[in-house]
């Protein structure tokens, strides 16, 4: 006696290849949007750190390495 597991049809019935390819394309578009958002955030953070680091370095250099006649 073999024990068979009853299978339930997918909600909405079986999908055609066309429907599956549309689902994959929409998921790909969503993930591409997420990738673009992540890159924008990364670029923004990198530019901020570069600018703030440059300004801090400039202020430190002016404070530490000024000529003795200006002290």
N, C-alpha and C positions, 0 to 999 in steps of 0.2 A: 504494500500500500504506500503509494507516494503521497507526501503531504504537499499540496499545492497552495501557494499563497495567492489569495485573490488580488488581482490588480485593479486599481481604481483608474478610470480615465481621467486625464488632466482636466481641470476646471475649464470649461469653455470648449472642450473637445480637443482632438489632436490638432496641432499647428502644422501648417504647410511650410515648405522651405522658404517661401517668400516672407511669411510672417516671422520666421526665425531670423532671417537675414535683416529684416527691419528692426527687430529687437536688438540684435547685435550692433547694428549701426547706431541706434539711439544710445546704447550703453557706451559705445566708443566715443560718441559726441560728448556725452556727459563727462567721461573720464578725460577727454581732451580739454574740456573747459576747466576741470579741476587742475590739470597740469598747467594750463595757462595761468590760473590764479596762483598756484604755488610758485611759478617762475616770477610773476609780478611781485609777490611778497619777498622772494629771495633778492631780487634786484633792488627793491626799495630798502631792505635792511642793509644790504651791502653798501649802497650809496650813502645812507645815513651814517654808518660806521666810518666810512672813508672820510666824509666831510667833518664829522665831529672829531675824529682822530687827528686829522690835519690841523684843525683849529686848536685843539689841545696841544699838539706838538709845537705849533707856531708860538702859542702863548708861553709854553714852557721854555722854548729856545730863547725867546726875547727876555724872559725873566732870568734865565741862568747864564746866558752868554752875552749879556750887554757889556759894553766897554767899561773899564774902571772909572773913566772920567764922568760917566753919568750916574754913578752911585752916590 
